[in-house]
Amino acid sequence: MSKRILLTGASTGIGNATLQRLVAGGHEVVNLDIKDAPDGAAEHHHCDVSDPASIESVVAGLEGTFDGLGNIAGVAGSMGAELVLRVNVYGLRHITETLLAAGKINDGASIVNIASLAGMVWNRHLDRIAELDAAEDFAAGIEVAQSYERGGPAAYTLSKEWVVSYTKHLAGQVLDRGIRVNSVSPGPVHTPLFPYFEQDTGVEQMAWLNERVGRLGTPEDEAEVVTWLLVGDSGWVNGVDLPVDGGLSAGMTVGWANPKDSPASRSRRS
């Protein structure tokens, strides 16, 4: 059965790979992005996810309802803490909740948020996540973003920890409507943002991490799973953060890909 899916950030990277898979499967895709329209989208709306007015204007102009929402738009730590928190946290939340409040998300729909391997220890930082949640609206969120002092890479990690937490909370909030909410946590992926992540992590360290699992991930690797959660046979998968990283998070957890064992880390310690 063909479904109508709304994606953010589908002009490039993981979002575009997801769009192409959905379209190839006969689904209708509407894209919200600050970048140019991608091939294959049934509709494209220019949207600045860092700006609540832009989000509200676009959502108000959307016709019809959606069977799925893929929150894929995001920015890297090197782009600055304020932008990271505005886009990755408050933009994602505002789009999702504005769509829900406007009745644009159908009962039984699927919502998929892009988190990150960087957020894998989210439950160790519930106090920091609570500080982000304390901003009740986008205006308060902007104040939080502007006052964040720990730097862009730290803001990125926190933003993705927040995404995992938000996903789990939202899954319970919309359960009575049969709406499922899950997140996907990529490891390093070859997208236009990869050089920024490489800069934040360090070239040598990033190469070492990719060697642990054999290669760098591709947008298509992530899109396979995002698409499955949006339109595939995944109806009893809910409130889950699913690592899609070639096993890297497993290696980091049990030790065979411990970042502290890398040559770069050992060199820094010595």
N, C-alpha and C positions, 0 to 999 in steps of 0.2 A: 504494500500500500504506500503510495506517495505521501510524503509528509512535507510540511512547510517549516523551515528551520531559519532562525535568525542567528547570525554569527557576528561577532565583533572581531576586527583585525584579520579579515579574510583576504585582504589584498596581497599579502605576502606570507611567507613562512608556514608555520603549522596551520594557521587559519586558511591559507590558500589551498594547502594540500587537503584539508578537511572539506573545503568547498568543492574541490574537484571530485573527490570520492562521493560526496553526497549527490552532486549533479549526475555523475556516471550511474548512480543507483536510481535515478529517476525522481529525485527529490527537488523541491523548489527552495532556493537559498536566497535570503535577503542579507546583505552585508552592510554593516556600519563600520566606517573606517575613515581616518583622517587622510589616508592615501587615496590614490586614483582607483577607479572602479576596476575590479578584476574580471577577466573573461569568465563567463559561465553564470554569473550572478543574475538572478531574475530582477533584482532591484539593488541599487547601491545608493546609500545615503551618507553624505559627508558628515562625520560626527567626531568631535573632539572629546574623547573620553575623560580628559582632565577638567572639563568645563561643564558644570551642572546645567547651565542654560542651553548648551548645545545638545546635551542628552535629552532634556525635557522637550525641546523643540522637535527633535527627530522622532521621539517616541509618540508625541502628539500627532505627527503626520503619518504614522504607519497605519496602513489599512489592513483589516483582518486580524487574525490571531495566529499563534504559532504553536507547533507541536514540539519544538525544541529550541533551546537557547544555548549557544556555545560562547562563553566569555573567554575569548582567546587573546584579545588585545592586551599588550603589556609592554613595559619598558625595563631596561637594565639599570643596575646601580650606578654605572658611570654617567648616566643622564641626570643625576642629582636626586637627593632625597625627597625634595618637595614633589617633583614630577612623579617619582616612583610611587609615593603614597597617594597622590591624587589619582593616578591611573590604576595602579594595581589593587588598591584597596577601595577608595571612596568612589571611583568611577565604576568599578565592577559592581559594588553594592548598589549604587544609585541606578544604574541601568536595570539591574535585576529587580529591584523593589519598585521602580517606576513602572516597569512592564507588568509586574504582578498586580500592582494597585490599579492599573488601567484595564485590567482584564484581558491583556494581550497574550497571556500564557494559558493554553488550554489545560483542562483537567487531564491527568494522565501523561503530561508532557515530561520531557527529560531536560534537565539543566546540567551542563558540564562546565566546570571552571578549570582554567589552567593554573596549577600551582607550580611546584618545582621541587627537585631533589634538595634544594636549599632549605625547604621548609620541613624536612623529615623529622626534626626534633621539636616540632611545634608545641608539644605538650609540656616541654620544659620551660616555656616562656609565656605561660598563660597570663601572667601579670602584665607583660608588654602588649599582648593581644588585647587584653581588657582595656588598656589605655587607648588603643585605636577604636575599639567598640564604643567607648564612652562618648565619642563625637556622634551626636544623635542625628546630625544632618550634614550635608556636604559643606556648608559654610563653616561649621565647627571642625570638620575634617581638614579643611584648608588651613585653619589655624594650627592644628596638630602637625600637619605636613610642613608648614613654614617654621615651626619651632623645633623640629627634629634636629638633634645635634650630633648624632653618631655617624653621619656620612651616608653617601649613596649606597655602597655595597651592604652596609648593615641594614639600611632601610629596605633594600631588596629582599634580604633574607627574612626580615620581619614581615614584609608584605606577603610573602608566600606562606609563611607560617600562619598568618591571618587567614589566607584563602582556605587552607585546610580546615581550620577551626570554623570559619564561616560556613563552609560546605556542610559540615556535620550538623551545625545548629539549624541551618535552613532546611535540611532534609526533614527534620522533625516538625518544623513550622508549617510546611506545606504537605505533610503526609496525608492529611484528611482530604486533599484534592487529588491524591494519587500521583502527585508530581515527584519525580525522583531527582535527587541532587547528588552529583559525584564530582570529584576532582581528579585530574590527571597530573602527575608530577614527572615531567621530563627530566632526564639528565642532560648533559651537553648535547646540543642539536645544531646542525649546520643550517642556520637561518641568518638573515641579515643582521640579527642582534648578536650572533656568535662572537664577533671581534670585541664587542663590549664586555661580554662575559669572560672572554679570554684575558682581556686587560685586567678585569677585577680579580681573577683567579691567579693569573700569572701564566705565561705561555708554556713554560716547562711543566708546571704543575698540571695544567689542563691536558697537555699531551700525555703525561703519565696516567692520569685518570682514564683517558680514552683507551690507552693501551691495555688497561685492566680488563676491559670488556671487548677488546678487539677492534673497535672503530668508533668514530663519532656517529651519533644518531642522525637520522634524517627527518625532515618534516613528515614524510610519509609514514615513518615508524609511529609517530605520535597520532597522526590522522586516522590510522587504522583503528586505534582504541577509542579515540574521541567519537568517531563515526559509529562504532559499535555501541557505545553508551547512548548516543543520541537516537539512533534509529534501528539498532540491531536487536538481537535476542538477548537482552540484558535486563529484563523486566523485574528481576528480584535483586538487582544490584542497586543499593541505595546507601547514601551517607558514607561512601568509601573514598579514600584517596588511593589511587592506583599508580604506583611507580611504573613508568615506561622508560627504562634506562639501561636495558641490556644486562641488568643484574648488578649495576654499580652500587645501588643502595644496599643490596644484600651483602656485597663485599665490604662496604663501609661498616655495616652493622656487626658482622662476625669476624672481620679482620683481614680478609684477603685483598681488600682494596682500601686499606687504612691510609688516608691522606698524610698522616704523620710519618709514614714509612717511605714517602717519596724522596728521591734525591734532593729535590728543591727544599723540602721541609728539613731534611737532615742537614743540609748545607746552612740553612738559617740558624739551626740550633747550635751548630759548631762555630 
